[in-house]
Amino acid sequence: MDPSEPPLIQRFKSWLEPAPSAEDAAREQFFTNGLVVLDTNILLSLYEYTETAREDVFTALEAVSDRLWMPHQVGLEFVRGRRSTLESRKAALTGAAKDVNRHLTQAVASVIAARNVVINQLVKYGAPLDAGEELTLLISDSSVSALLQENRALLKKHLDGLKSQHGLPANLAEADDPVLLRVARMYGDRIGAQPDDSVLRARIEEAVGFRFPNEIPPGYRDFGKDTPVKAAGDFLLWEEVVEHAQSLPAGSRILFVSNDTKEDWYETRKGAGGTQRPWPRLFDEVRTRAGAELRIETPSLFYAGIKQFLHTDLDATTYEEIERVSSAQDLPADEDEGTSLVTVHSAAHLAPPRGLATQAGISVGLTTMGTRTVLESAAPSFRIFQWWIIGVTAQLERREASTAEFKIDIAAAVRSDEPPRGSWEPATVFKPGDWVHRDSCWIAAWFIRLLNELPKHDHPVLRSLAAQQAEANRSASE
């Protein structure tokens, strides 16, 4: 800090400085000497890259591995989030395959419907009977399907290629996870200790009681999310970073890398053409509380900086991968509703659009008061059912889904010889006559619990929907 500057300039220097850029003279020192802290989203991105890009990124990260430090909060979120990241990818590809089959099936039906229109006109206006019969033979379900077979194979080839390029099986066991093991070796023992319960409680209370209501960054956009612990995740990470910075020599540099550019990390400067910069308060807080200098970078800037200052080259396609994954992670929920994927893991944390579950229930005759109450409930415990009924009625075409709806990958039952991973019960829990294929079906535990809470009058409809969905999913995967 320049002592010749007036106190007002000194005190609010962070607010008066221009937004950080790749051209900053001091930037190199953060890459060559600074402590590097990667946010959880940077580590989870490793599961999203293709195998080649992932190896490239690991090479870049290993160039700074001796200066990496992991907050306990990041470690916790990483080990807990890695499986859902893999499952989301698997569900997205499975959902894409189902969509392809559905559209191709609809295409066959449309061609047959068009043929029938012509046949009806031929009959109506007295054309020879054999004309209609000839069209029926020439344009049959099998002949139209055969014409589309080449397109079907080409589309399947591309989807299968995405699976093979990933290089990670979706049913990865913890002990066999090469990404987890490589990250662990890269960090060694440079991982923050778990905060004491009293410290954790105090930080959560500060976040939800003071900082978040006053929109003090970081993390205030998560205010009200599920539980206070989950809502305070970003702030808990931030406090660990500041605390660790206090243990470093004065003037130390900290390079924080995150894909999170929401308004609770970044200020949008309306008077500067809508440009963004990390909130100046974050830099002030690190300087004031720890006597350290902070720099915040997005993944693409960070990896470009590694190339520029540490001479670790990345392939051009890897940069494209980084941008692709970053863009997918950074889409706000209200801008991505048409493509977001709801799974069993995410359903409990996401309220369905108001009234949609009720509308879906009505479409299949779920009109008893008890079931309607559950469909309209705001309780998180009923959200899996609400999302499922929305998804299954659209999948089985019991109602017309809008293009703006979320994609949903939640099944109440599965047809297979072996039980799937997770909480499933054999269909023999139902009495004979209550379930088809009792010896080759598995029922989700949440669905069994749900039936115990809903009126028995609606059980046959719900069991029928679950069984039809299981059959449809099995057919789509074959």
N, C-alpha and C positions, 0 to 999 in steps of 0.2 A: 504494500500500500504506500502510495506516494505521500509523505508527510507535508509536502508543500500544497496539496490540494485542500480546499476548504472542507470542514467537517461534513457539511451536507453532501458533498460529492463523494467523500470517503465512505460515509455511512450507507449510501444508497447506490454504490458503484455497480452492483449487479443489475439493478434496474435500468441504469443509464448506458450500460454496455450494449453493443450490437448483438444480435443473435449469433450463437456459435456457428462457425462454418468450417468447411474442410480446408480453408485457406488460413486459419488462425496460426500465427507464428508459434504459439505455445503448445499447439496440438501434439507435436512430435514427442514432447517430453512425457505425455500421458501414455503413449504407446511404448516408449523405450524404458521408462522408469516407474510408471504408475501401477498402483494396485488395480487389478481388473476384476470387476464384479459383474457376473452374467445373471440377468433376470431368469426366472423359471422358463419363460416363453422361448428364450434362446436355446436352452437345453432340450426342451421338448421338441423344438424344431428338428433336432437330429433324427427323430423318428419319422419326420415328414419327407425328408429328402430322398432322392433316389440313391442307390448304393454308391454310385460313383461320386455324386456331389457330397454325400456324407463323409466319404473318405477325404475328399478335398478340404472340407470344413474342419475335420479333425486335425488335419495337418496344419491348418492355419491356427487353430486354438492351441496346439501344442507349442507354437512359437512363443506363446505368452504363458505357458503352463506353470512356470516357476513363480509367476506373479498373480495367479488366479486365487481368489478367495471366495468361498461359498457361505453365505448366511444360512443359519439353521432353517429359516423359513423357506428359502429356495430349495434346500435339500429335501425338506418335508413335502413341498408341493411337487417336486420333481419325481420322487419315488412313488408318490401317490397318483400322479397324473399320467405317468408314462403308459400304463395299461389302457386307460380310457382313450389316450391318443391313438394307440394301435387299433383299438376296437372301433373308434370312430372312422378310421380309414377303411377298415374292413367293411363296416356297415355302409359307408358311402359307395364303395365299389359294388357291394352286393345290391344296394338300392339301385345303382345305375344299371346293373344287369337285369333287375326286375323291370325297370322302366323301359329298357330296350325291348324285352319280351312283350310287355304290355302294349307298347306302341306298334310293334310288328303284328301282334294279334289283332289290334284294332284296324290296322291297314288291311289285313285279310278280310275282316268283317266288312270294311267299307267297300272293298271291291265287289264282294258278294252282294252287298246291298245295292250297289250300282247296277250289277247284272240283273237283279230282281226287278228293279225299276223298268229296265228295258223289256224284260220278259212280260211284265204286267201290261205294258203298252202294246206289245205284240198281240197278246191275248185280247186286249180291249178292242183293238181295231182290226181284228179278224185276220191276222197274219197266219200262215200255215203253222200247224202245231209243232211240226218238226223243227221250226226255227228256234223256238224256245228250248226244246230238248237239246238241240245242238249247242246252244249257249251254255246250258247247264253242264254239259259234258266238257266243253272247252274251258269254261271258267268255273272250275270246282274249287273247293277249299284246298284240296291237295295240290292242284296245279298252281294256284296263287301262292301257296306256301313255298312250293318248289322254286318259283320265280324269285322269291325273297330270300331264299336260302343263302345265296352268295353274299347278299348284304348282311344277313345275320352272322355269317361266319367272319366277315370282315370286322364287324363291330365287336364281336366276341374276342377276336384276335387282339384288338387294341386294348380292351379291358384286361385281358390276360397279361398283356405286355406291361401294363401299369403295375400289376401284382408282382411280376418277376423282377422289374427294375427296382422295386422297393428293397428287396434283399432281406426282409425281416418277416418271419412267419407271424400271423396274427395271434396264435396261441402260445406266444413266447413265455417260457417259464423264467422266473426271476434268476435262477442260477445260470441260465443259458442266454441271458440278454447281453449281447456283445456291446451294445451302446452303454448300458448301465455300467458294465465292467470297465469299459474304456474311460468313461467319465470319472469313475471312482479312482482309477489309477492316475488320471491326469491331475486330480485335485490332491491326492494323498491325504494328509491330515490337516490341510488348510480349510477346515470347515468350522463354522461358528458353533459354539456350545449352545445347548438348549437353555433358553432363559428360565429362571426360577418361576414358579407359579405366581408368586407375589409380583414379580417384575412384569410378567405377561398380563396379569390382571390390571396393573396400573397403566400399562400401555394401551390396552383395549379401552379402558375407561377414558383415557385422554383422547383416543381417536373418536369414539362414538359420542362422548359427552361434550367435547370441546372443539376439536379440529374439524371433524366432518360437518357438524351443523353450521360452522363458519366458513366452510369450503376452503380450508387451508390444505394445500397439497402436502404429500401425495395421497391418492387413494380415496378421496372423499366421494367419488362417483359410486363407490361400492356401498355407501351408507344405506342400511336397511336390507342388505343382502343376507338372506337366511339367518345365520347366527352372528353375534358380534365378533366371534373369532374369525369367521370367513370374511366378514365385512372389513375387518382391520388387516387383512393379509398384506396389502401393499405397505401400510404404515408399520407393521411389525418388521418387515424387511428393511424399511428405511431406518428405523431405530437401530437395528443391528449394524447397518452400514455406518451410521454416525458414531455409535459406540465403539466400533472397531477402529474407526478413523482417529478416535481419541487416544488410542494406544500406539499410534504411529508417530514418528518424529514430526515436529512442526513443519508446515509447508509441504507435507506429502501430497501426492496427487492420486486421485481415485477416478478411474474410468468406469462408469456404469453403463452397461449395454442392455437395452430393452427394446422390445417391439411395441410397447405400450405408449401410444402418443395421444391418449385421450386427454380431455381438458383438466383432469386432476393430476396430470404430469406436465402438460404443455399449455402455454398461454397462446391464444390466437390473437394476434395484433391486428385489430380491424383497421386501424389507421395506417397500416403498412402493407396494404394489399392482401390482408388475410393470412400473412405468413405466421408460422408457428415458431416458438422457441421454448425450451424447458423453463418452467417458472423460476424467475430470479430468486425467489424466496428459498428455493432448494440450495442454491449456491451460497446464499447468505447464511443459511442454517449450518452448513458444513463448515464454513469459515468461522462463524461465531462460536459454535459448540466444540469444534475439533481442531481449529487452526489449519485445516486442510483445504486443498483446491479440488473441485469437482468438475467432471466433464461427463455429459450424457450423450450417448450416440445410439442411433438405430443400427440394426444388423448390417445393412448394406454399407453404411458409412464406416462401420467398425472393420468389416472385412477388407474394404478398400484401403483403410488405414494400415492394416497389417501388411498388405502388399506394398504400400508406399514406404513405410518406415522400417519394416522388418524384412522386406524383400522375400516374402513368402508368396509365391504366385498362386493364383486360383484361376481355374479355367473359366472362360467366358460363360459357358453353360451353367457353371456353379453359381455365378452371380445371378443368372436368370432364375435358378432354383431358389436362391435366397430371397429374391424379390417376390417370387410366386408365393412362397410359404408365408412371408411377412405380410403380404397383402391379404391372404386368406385369414390369417390370425387377427388382423387389425380391423376387419369389417365390423362396424357397429351393428348390434343386434337389430336395430330398427331399420337398417338399410339392407339387411341380408335375410329378411324373413322368408323370402321365396326359396332360399337354398340352404338354410340352416338345418342341421340334422338333430332330431331329438331322439335320444336313446334312454334306456332304463336308468342309466347313470345320471343323465342330465335332466330327466323329466321332473324329478322331485324338486329341482331348483328353479323351475321355469313354469310360470303360470300360463295356461293356454289362453288364447284370445277369448275375451268375454263372450259367453253364449254359444261358442262353437261346439263344446262338448255336449251341451243340451240339445243343440240342433242335430248333432250326429246320433245321439241316443234316440231322439224322436224318429229319425229316418229308419230305424230298425224296430220300432215299437216299444222302446223302453220308456214307459209313461207312468209307472207306479210312483207314488209320492216319495218313497224311500230312495229309489234309484235317482229320481230327479234331484233330490236334495244333495246326493253325493256328486252328481254331475255338475251342480252349481256351486259346490262347496269351494271355499278359498283355502282349505286346509292342505298343506303340502303332502299329507299322507294319502290323499286321493288323486294326486296329479298323474301318477303312472297310469291309473285307470282312465282318467280323462283324456290323456294323450293317446292311449291305446284305442279308445273308442273312436276318436277323431281319425286316427290312422287306419284302423281296420275297416271302417265304413267307406273310406275313400279307396282303399286297396281293393275291396270286394265290389266296388262301384255301387254301393247302396245309396250313395249320395254323390252329387257332383262337387268335387273339390275345386277351389279357386287356385289359380297359378301362384297366388301370393302366400299360400299356406306353407307351413314348415314341412320338411320331409321327416317322416317318422319311421324309426326302425325299432319297434317294440312288438314282441310276440308273446302271446299268452300260452301258446303251446307249440311244440316242435315234434315233427315226425322223424325219428331216427332209432337205430338199434341201440345206440349208446347214449347215456345222458349227456347233454351239453354242459359246458362249464357254468358254474353258478348255482343258484338255488332252484332246483327243479325236482318235481316229484313224479313217479310213474303214474300213468293215467288210470291204473288200477285203483287209485284212491276213489274213483267214481264207481257207482254201481253199474252192473251190466245193463245196457240199454241207455245209459246216460252219456256214453262216450263211444265213438267209433274208434277202431284200431287201438283198443286199450293196451295191447301188448307191445305196441311200437310207438307210443306217444309219451311225451314228457310235458308236464304242466308247470308253469311258472308258480313259484311259491306265493308271489304277491297276488296272483289270480285266485288261488285257493283261499287265501285270507279274505279277499274281496267278496267271494261268494258267500262267506259266512256272515258278512255284514249287509248284504243286499237282500231284498225280498225274494223269496223262493219263486214267486211268479215269473221273475225275469231270468232265472237260472237257465232254462232251456235256450233262450235267445243268445245269452252270453256264451254258453258252451258251444252252440252251433257256430257262432262267429269265430271262436277260437279254433275250432276244429277245421273250419273252412280255410282260415288263414294258414294253419299249419300245412294243409294240403297244397295250397297255392304256393307257399314258400318252397315246399319240397319240389314241386313241379318246376318252378323257376330256376332252381339250383341244379337241376339235372341236365 
